[in-house]
Amino acid sequence: MGRSRRTLPEELLLLALDPTTGTTAQPQSLDLGLAGAQLVELALAGRIAPDGDRIAVVAPRPTGDPTLDCALELLRRRGAPVRAVNWIGGPRLGLRQTYLSHLERCGMVHAVEGQMCGVLPTTRYQATDTAISREIKARLDSAIRTGVPPDPRTAALAALAHAVGLGKHLYPGNEGRSSRSRLRDLIRHDPMGGLVAHAVMDVQNGAAAQPRRSPAPAGRQAPGPGARPAPEPARSVPAQPRHGSMARAAVH
């Protein structure tokens, strides 16, 4: 895939970035959203496809994006379709920082060094060109205002923005209530975006339902109502190495 187009994780992160404070809205749920956005981007690139509530690799060739290709390779190594909630709910150590660093290298944000409590070094990220974030939000505004079904990329972005709780950040106050409701409704326009968005919300709510169990074979007792099957192990996308000997906190 060409790098002339911003990826969904990049767009979601730019939407969440406050242009004034340099912090990100909904940082905890945003980490889940970025993992979900990677899945949608890989689906749009034709590398994976939904298989019920699972994600199956259909074309393992690289996309040209190192971070997406790392996620794709981890999915491929699983050898079988992976439940979306298990993938999204896995550890995402450093994923947000990986994308912030990438946006900095691309010149879309710049790091602002500071200190927390006068001691701990911190880093905030300011957008270098707020027109990019305005253009991304304008696509959502248009879909909300016109009621015309958006393209799959915009529909997926809307679904993810709603899932991670960016509605109040993008459309605050009572005056933004109807826009937040319409943002939520856009989730139905992209099946993959909807699957991933619902998985993100399930993980946040702790309601990631276990897959249905097949009837127990003859001679084997089915597990009781309180028994839980062993959870499917989740994989994380490795973070890029951080340089410097002193730990630095990214202020979100």
Short mmCIF file of the C-alpha atoms (twelve columns), coordinates in Angstrom:
data_MODEL
# 
_entry.id   MODEL 
# 
loop_
_atom_site.group_PDB 
_atom_site.id 
_atom_site.type_symbol 
_atom_site.label_atom_id 
_atom_site.label_alt_id 
_atom_site.label_comp_id 
_atom_site.label_asym_id 
_atom_site.label_seq_id 
_atom_site.Cartn_x 
_atom_site.Cartn_y 
_atom_site.Cartn_z 
_atom_site.pdbx_PDB_model_num 
ATOM 1   C CA . MET A 1   0.000   0.000   0.000  1 
ATOM 2   C CA . GLY A 2   1.260   3.442   -0.768 1 
ATOM 3   C CA . ARG A 3   2.289   5.844   1.967  1 
ATOM 4   C CA . SER A 4   0.529   8.769   0.306  1 
ATOM 5   C CA . ARG A 5   -2.571  7.856   2.308  1 
ATOM 6   C CA . ARG A 6   -2.693  8.229   6.071  1 
ATOM 7   C CA . THR A 7   -3.603  5.010   7.837  1 
ATOM 8   C CA . LEU A 8   -6.601  4.696   10.141 1 
ATOM 9   C CA . PRO A 9   -4.444  4.410   13.295 1 
ATOM 10  C CA . GLU A 10  -2.725  7.667   12.335 1 
ATOM 11  C CA . GLU A 11  -6.029  9.421   11.657 1 
ATOM 12  C CA . LEU A 12  -7.587  8.166   14.885 1 
ATOM 13  C CA . LEU A 13  -4.586  9.398   16.866 1 
ATOM 14  C CA . LEU A 14  -4.677  12.820  15.173 1 
ATOM 15  C CA . LEU A 15  -8.393  13.104  16.003 1 
ATOM 16  C CA . ALA A 16  -7.640  12.341  19.652 1 
ATOM 17  C CA . LEU A 17  -4.732  14.791  19.916 1 
ATOM 18  C CA . ASP A 18  -5.690  18.062  21.597 1 
ATOM 19  C CA . PRO A 19  -4.140  20.892  19.537 1 
ATOM 20  C CA . THR A 20  -3.866  23.141  22.602 1 
ATOM 21  C CA . THR A 21  -2.518  20.874  25.330 1 
ATOM 22  C CA . GLY A 22  -0.689  18.289  23.237 1 
ATOM 23  C CA . THR A 23  -2.362  15.471  25.166 1 
ATOM 24  C CA . THR A 24  -4.545  12.675  23.799 1 
ATOM 25  C CA . ALA A 25  -8.193  12.249  24.747 1 
ATOM 26  C CA . GLN A 26  -9.316  8.900   26.186 1 
ATOM 27  C CA . PRO A 27  -5.750  7.494   26.391 1 
ATOM 28  C CA . GLN A 28  -6.661  4.084   27.835 1 
ATOM 29  C CA . SER A 29  -9.410  3.272   25.353 1 
ATOM 30  C CA . LEU A 30  -7.388  4.892   22.565 1 
ATOM 31  C CA . ASP A 31  -4.794  2.132   22.895 1 
ATOM 32  C CA . LEU A 32  -7.531  -0.410  22.177 1 
ATOM 33  C CA . GLY A 33  -8.778  1.723   19.300 1 
ATOM 34  C CA . LEU A 34  -5.355  1.850   17.685 1 
ATOM 35  C CA . ALA A 35  -5.103  -1.943  17.782 1 
ATOM 36  C CA . GLY A 36  -8.569  -2.124  16.239 1 
ATOM 37  C CA . ALA A 37  -7.710  0.483   13.634 1 
ATOM 38  C CA . GLN A 38  -4.788  -1.672  12.525 1 
ATOM 39  C CA . LEU A 39  -7.202  -4.531  11.857 1 
ATOM 40  C CA . VAL A 40  -9.507  -2.313  9.793  1 
ATOM 41  C CA . GLU A 41  -6.566  -0.908  7.818  1 
ATOM 42  C CA . LEU A 42  -5.327  -4.410  7.064  1 
ATOM 43  C CA . ALA A 43  -8.841  -5.373  5.951  1 
ATOM 44  C CA . LEU A 44  -9.063  -2.334  3.662  1 
ATOM 45  C CA . ALA A 45  -5.710  -3.403  2.202  1 
ATOM 46  C CA . GLY A 46  -7.122  -6.874  1.479  1 
ATOM 47  C CA . ARG A 47  -4.799  -8.669  3.895  1 
ATOM 48  C CA . ILE A 48  -7.371  -9.897  6.432  1 
ATOM 49  C CA . ALA A 49  -11.127 -10.471 6.452  1 
ATOM 50  C CA . PRO A 50  -13.799 -11.091 9.085  1 
ATOM 51  C CA . ASP A 51  -14.768 -14.691 9.764  1 
ATOM 52  C CA . GLY A 52  -17.736 -14.444 12.104 1 
ATOM 53  C CA . ASP A 53  -16.353 -12.733 15.204 1 
ATOM 54  C CA . ARG A 54  -12.834 -13.714 14.194 1 
ATOM 55  C CA . ILE A 55  -10.161 -12.245 11.952 1 
ATOM 56  C CA . ALA A 56  -8.597  -14.408 9.231  1 
ATOM 57  C CA . VAL A 57  -5.469  -13.654 7.206  1 
ATOM 58  C CA . VAL A 58  -6.317  -13.961 3.502  1 
ATOM 59  C CA . ALA A 59  -3.195  -12.430 1.909  1 
ATOM 60  C CA . PRO A 60  -0.031  -12.392 4.054  1 
ATOM 61  C CA . ARG A 61  2.090   -10.296 1.687  1 
ATOM 62  C CA . PRO A 62  3.519   -7.117  3.299  1 
ATOM 63  C CA . THR A 63  1.736   -3.784  2.996  1 
ATOM 64  C CA . GLY A 64  4.880   -1.651  3.099  1 
ATOM 65  C CA . ASP A 65  3.934   -0.142  6.472  1 
ATOM 66  C CA . PRO A 66  6.296   -1.621  9.113  1 
ATOM 67  C CA . THR A 67  3.877   -1.351  12.036 1 
ATOM 68  C CA . LEU A 68  0.967   -2.858  10.109 1 
ATOM 69  C CA . ASP A 69  3.210   -5.570  8.708  1 
ATOM 70  C CA . CYS A 70  4.310   -6.506  12.221 1 
ATOM 71  C CA . ALA A 71  0.660   -6.933  13.238 1 
ATOM 72  C CA . LEU A 72  -0.056  -8.889  10.049 1 
ATOM 73  C CA . GLU A 73  2.847   -11.253 10.699 1 
ATOM 74  C CA . LEU A 74  1.684   -11.892 14.260 1 
ATOM 75  C CA . LEU A 75  -1.793  -12.692 12.962 1 
ATOM 76  C CA . ARG A 76  -0.314  -15.014 10.326 1 
ATOM 77  C CA . ARG A 77  1.723   -16.882 12.910 1 
ATOM 78  C CA . ARG A 78  -1.416  -17.738 14.832 1 
ATOM 79  C CA . GLY A 79  -2.301  -20.139 12.030 1 
ATOM 80  C CA . ALA A 80  -6.043  -19.862 12.641 1 
ATOM 81  C CA . PRO A 81  -8.576  -17.027 12.746 1 
ATOM 82  C CA . VAL A 82  -8.265  -14.929 15.899 1 
ATOM 83  C CA . ARG A 83  -11.186 -13.529 17.877 1 
ATOM 84  C CA . ALA A 84  -11.262 -9.750  17.504 1 
ATOM 85  C CA . VAL A 85  -11.797 -9.209  21.236 1 
ATOM 86  C CA . ASN A 86  -8.784  -11.354 22.106 1 
ATOM 87  C CA . TRP A 87  -6.542  -9.509  19.687 1 
ATOM 88  C CA . ILE A 88  -7.699  -6.035  20.719 1 
ATOM 89  C CA . GLY A 89  -7.700  -6.907  24.408 1 
ATOM 90  C CA . GLY A 90  -4.108  -8.136  24.376 1 
ATOM 91  C CA . PRO A 91  -1.222  -6.075  25.753 1 
ATOM 92  C CA . ARG A 92  -0.536  -3.011  23.598 1 
ATOM 93  C CA . LEU A 93  2.635   -1.807  25.288 1 
ATOM 94  C CA . GLY A 94  4.054   1.169   23.414 1 
ATOM 95  C CA . LEU A 95  1.610   1.135   20.475 1 
ATOM 96  C CA . ARG A 96  0.451   4.718   21.009 1 
ATOM 97  C CA . GLN A 97  4.032   5.913   21.423 1 
ATOM 98  C CA . THR A 98  5.017   4.042   18.271 1 
ATOM 99  C CA . TYR A 99  2.432   5.987   16.278 1 
ATOM 100 C CA . LEU A 100 3.271   9.306   17.943 1 
ATOM 101 C CA . SER A 101 6.924   8.795   17.034 1 
ATOM 102 C CA . HIS A 102 5.917   7.902   13.488 1 
ATOM 103 C CA . LEU A 103 3.801   11.062  13.165 1 
ATOM 104 C CA . GLU A 104 6.774   13.061  14.452 1 
ATOM 105 C CA . ARG A 105 9.086   11.538  11.826 1 
ATOM 106 C CA . CYS A 106 6.499   12.377  9.165  1 
ATOM 107 C CA . GLY A 107 6.418   15.990  10.355 1 
ATOM 108 C CA . MET A 108 2.753   15.911  11.408 1 
ATOM 109 C CA . VAL A 109 3.517   16.506  15.100 1 
ATOM 110 C CA . HIS A 110 6.480   17.792  17.039 1 
ATOM 111 C CA . ALA A 111 7.572   16.818  20.532 1 
ATOM 112 C CA . VAL A 112 7.526   19.413  23.317 1 
ATOM 113 C CA . GLU A 113 9.763   18.505  26.246 1 
ATOM 114 C CA . GLY A 114 8.750   19.374  29.792 1 
ATOM 115 C CA . GLN A 115 8.708   18.147  33.360 1 
ATOM 116 C CA . MET A 116 6.052   16.693  35.628 1 
ATOM 117 C CA . CYS A 117 6.203   18.000  39.211 1 
ATOM 118 C CA . GLY A 118 9.484   19.644  38.256 1 
ATOM 119 C CA . VAL A 119 11.273  16.288  38.241 1 
ATOM 120 C CA . LEU A 120 9.998   13.669  35.795 1 
ATOM 121 C CA . PRO A 121 10.771  14.449  32.132 1 
ATOM 122 C CA . THR A 122 7.644   14.465  29.970 1 
ATOM 123 C CA . THR A 123 6.861   14.783  26.290 1 
ATOM 124 C CA . ARG A 124 3.775   16.344  24.754 1 
ATOM 125 C CA . TYR A 125 2.976   16.266  21.053 1 
ATOM 126 C CA . GLN A 126 1.689   19.318  19.209 1 
ATOM 127 C CA . ALA A 127 0.257   19.105  15.709 1 
ATOM 128 C CA . THR A 128 2.470   20.952  13.233 1 
ATOM 129 C CA . ASP A 129 -0.410  21.492  10.810 1 
ATOM 130 C CA . THR A 130 -3.876  21.558  12.373 1 
ATOM 131 C CA . ALA A 131 -5.368  21.621  8.865  1 
ATOM 132 C CA . ILE A 132 -4.741  17.870  8.658  1 
ATOM 133 C CA . SER A 133 -6.822  17.185  11.769 1 
ATOM 134 C CA . ARG A 134 -9.506  19.590  10.535 1 
ATOM 135 C CA . GLU A 135 -9.680  17.741  7.208  1 
ATOM 136 C CA . ILE A 136 -10.088 14.406  8.978  1 
ATOM 137 C CA . LYS A 137 -12.852 15.749  11.215 1 
ATOM 138 C CA . ALA A 138 -14.528 17.417  8.237  1 
ATOM 139 C CA . ARG A 139 -15.091 13.964  6.734  1 
ATOM 140 C CA . LEU A 140 -16.924 12.910  9.871  1 
ATOM 141 C CA . ASP A 141 -18.866 16.187  9.944  1 
ATOM 142 C CA . SER A 142 -19.962 15.681  6.346  1 
ATOM 143 C CA . ALA A 143 -21.159 12.129  6.990  1 
ATOM 144 C CA . ILE A 144 -23.058 13.282  10.073 1 
ATOM 145 C CA . ARG A 145 -24.572 16.354  8.435  1 
ATOM 146 C CA . THR A 146 -25.580 14.964  5.049  1 
ATOM 147 C CA . GLY A 147 -26.757 11.516  6.076  1 
ATOM 148 C CA . VAL A 148 -25.164 10.136  2.898  1 
ATOM 149 C CA . PRO A 149 -23.531 6.750   3.562  1 
ATOM 150 C CA . PRO A 150 -19.791 7.444   3.919  1 
ATOM 151 C CA . ASP A 151 -16.999 5.523   2.256  1 
ATOM 152 C CA . PRO A 152 -15.764 2.477   4.227  1 
ATOM 153 C CA . ARG A 153 -12.682 4.304   5.546  1 
ATOM 154 C CA . THR A 154 -14.684 7.198   6.970  1 
ATOM 155 C CA . ALA A 155 -17.351 4.846   8.332  1 
ATOM 156 C CA . ALA A 156 -14.689 2.780   10.102 1 
ATOM 157 C CA . LEU A 157 -13.050 5.918   11.501 1 
ATOM 158 C CA . ALA A 158 -16.419 7.067   12.857 1 
ATOM 159 C CA . ALA A 159 -17.044 3.644   14.402 1 
ATOM 160 C CA . LEU A 160 -13.643 3.647   16.097 1 
ATOM 161 C CA . ALA A 161 -13.997 7.255   17.289 1 
ATOM 162 C CA . HIS A 162 -17.311 6.347   18.915 1 
ATOM 163 C CA . ALA A 163 -15.945 3.113   20.380 1 
ATOM 164 C CA . VAL A 164 -13.042 4.796   22.171 1 
ATOM 165 C CA . GLY A 165 -15.210 7.638   23.483 1 
ATOM 166 C CA . LEU A 166 -14.013 10.498  21.283 1 
ATOM 167 C CA . GLY A 167 -17.572 11.705  20.690 1 
ATOM 168 C CA . LYS A 168 -17.498 14.158  23.600 1 
ATOM 169 C CA . HIS A 169 -14.046 15.330  22.560 1 
ATOM 170 C CA . LEU A 170 -15.121 15.991  18.965 1 
ATOM 171 C CA . TYR A 171 -18.675 17.175  19.661 1 
ATOM 172 C CA . PRO A 172 -18.761 18.494  23.250 1 
ATOM 173 C CA . GLY A 173 -21.642 19.739  25.344 1 
ATOM 174 C CA . ASN A 174 -25.385 19.544  24.921 1 
ATOM 175 C CA . GLU A 175 -25.113 21.115  21.483 1 
ATOM 176 C CA . GLY A 176 -23.049 18.168  20.326 1 
ATOM 177 C CA . ARG A 177 -25.475 15.527  21.547 1 
ATOM 178 C CA . SER A 178 -27.174 14.930  18.199 1 
ATOM 179 C CA . SER A 179 -23.807 14.773  16.415 1 
ATOM 180 C CA . ARG A 180 -22.566 12.191  18.916 1 
ATOM 181 C CA . SER A 181 -25.691 10.126  18.293 1 
ATOM 182 C CA . ARG A 182 -25.196 10.277  14.529 1 
ATOM 183 C CA . LEU A 183 -21.528 9.424   14.925 1 
ATOM 184 C CA . ARG A 184 -22.598 6.272   16.733 1 
ATOM 185 C CA . ASP A 185 -25.082 5.445   13.967 1 
ATOM 186 C CA . LEU A 186 -22.349 5.515   11.307 1 
ATOM 187 C CA . ILE A 187 -21.043 2.256   12.771 1 
ATOM 188 C CA . ARG A 188 -23.505 0.315   10.591 1 
ATOM 189 C CA . HIS A 189 -21.974 1.446   7.297  1 
ATOM 190 C CA . ASP A 190 -18.828 -0.708  7.447  1 
ATOM 191 C CA . PRO A 191 -19.053 -4.352  8.591  1 
ATOM 192 C CA . MET A 192 -15.375 -4.659  9.497  1 
ATOM 193 C CA . GLY A 193 -15.356 -1.307  11.288 1 
ATOM 194 C CA . GLY A 194 -18.486 -2.330  13.150 1 
ATOM 195 C CA . LEU A 195 -17.013 -5.687  14.184 1 
ATOM 196 C CA . VAL A 196 -13.856 -4.043  15.483 1 
ATOM 197 C CA . ALA A 197 -15.681 -1.156  17.179 1 
ATOM 198 C CA . HIS A 198 -17.975 -3.545  19.041 1 
ATOM 199 C CA . ALA A 199 -14.936 -5.606  20.068 1 
ATOM 200 C CA . VAL A 200 -13.256 -2.460  21.427 1 
ATOM 201 C CA . MET A 201 -16.365 -1.633  23.472 1 
ATOM 202 C CA . ASP A 202 -16.672 -5.233  24.698 1 
ATOM 203 C CA . VAL A 203 -13.086 -5.193  25.945 1 
ATOM 204 C CA . GLN A 204 -13.679 -1.887  27.757 1 
ATOM 205 C CA . ASN A 205 -16.845 -3.206  29.359 1 
ATOM 206 C CA . GLY A 206 -15.213 -6.471  30.332 1 
ATOM 207 C CA . ALA A 207 -17.974 -8.207  28.395 1 
ATOM 208 C CA . ALA A 208 -15.917 -10.052 25.819 1 
ATOM 209 C CA . ALA A 209 -18.135 -13.112 25.586 1 
ATOM 210 C CA . GLN A 210 -16.428 -16.466 25.250 1 
ATOM 211 C CA . PRO A 211 -17.119 -18.363 22.024 1 
ATOM 212 C CA . ARG A 212 -19.949 -20.848 22.031 1 
ATOM 213 C CA . ARG A 213 -18.902 -24.288 23.199 1 
ATOM 214 C CA . SER A 214 -19.733 -27.365 21.190 1 
ATOM 215 C CA . PRO A 215 -21.594 -30.196 22.955 1 
ATOM 216 C CA . ALA A 216 -19.249 -32.365 24.995 1 
ATOM 217 C CA . PRO A 217 -18.247 -35.659 23.333 1 
ATOM 218 C CA . ALA A 218 -19.762 -38.856 24.687 1 
ATOM 219 C CA . GLY A 219 -18.113 -39.938 27.879 1 
ATOM 220 C CA . ARG A 220 -16.803 -36.458 28.662 1 
ATOM 221 C CA . GLN A 221 -18.556 -34.222 31.123 1 
ATOM 222 C CA . ALA A 222 -19.345 -30.719 29.898 1 
ATOM 223 C CA . PRO A 223 -17.923 -27.936 32.069 1 
ATOM 224 C CA . GLY A 224 -20.266 -26.558 34.683 1 
ATOM 225 C CA . PRO A 225 -21.936 -23.131 34.489 1 
ATOM 226 C CA . GLY A 226 -19.187 -21.480 36.520 1 
ATOM 227 C CA . ALA A 227 -16.290 -22.984 34.589 1 
ATOM 228 C CA . ARG A 228 -14.378 -20.802 32.181 1 
ATOM 229 C CA . PRO A 229 -12.459 -22.016 29.162 1 
ATOM 230 C CA . ALA A 230 -8.818  -21.124 28.976 1 
ATOM 231 C CA . PRO A 231 -8.520  -17.700 27.329 1 
ATOM 232 C CA . GLU A 232 -6.923  -17.460 23.940 1 
ATOM 233 C CA . PRO A 233 -3.466  -15.911 24.335 1 
ATOM 234 C CA . ALA A 234 -3.167  -12.436 22.919 1 
ATOM 235 C CA . ARG A 235 -0.184  -11.000 21.143 1 
ATOM 236 C CA . SER A 236 1.021   -7.456  21.208 1 
ATOM 237 C CA . VAL A 237 2.644   -5.361  18.541 1 
ATOM 238 C CA . PRO A 238 6.211   -4.745  19.657 1 
ATOM 239 C CA . ALA A 239 6.975   -1.152  20.503 1 
ATOM 240 C CA . GLN A 240 9.777   0.697   18.852 1 
ATOM 241 C CA . PRO A 241 12.830  1.074   21.114 1 
ATOM 242 C CA . ARG A 242 13.040  4.240   23.147 1 
ATOM 243 C CA . HIS A 243 16.362  6.015   23.107 1 
ATOM 244 C CA . GLY A 244 18.105  7.660   26.019 1 
ATOM 245 C CA . SER A 245 19.128  6.462   29.442 1 
ATOM 246 C CA . MET A 246 16.488  8.347   31.400 1 
ATOM 247 C CA . ALA A 247 12.874  7.221   31.271 1 
ATOM 248 C CA . ARG A 248 10.597  9.847   29.764 1 
ATOM 249 C CA . ALA A 249 6.869   9.988   30.349 1 
ATOM 250 C CA . ALA A 250 4.574   10.831  27.463 1 
ATOM 251 C CA . VAL A 251 1.807   13.031  28.829 1 
ATOM 252 C CA . HIS A 252 -1.524  11.862  27.513 1 
# 
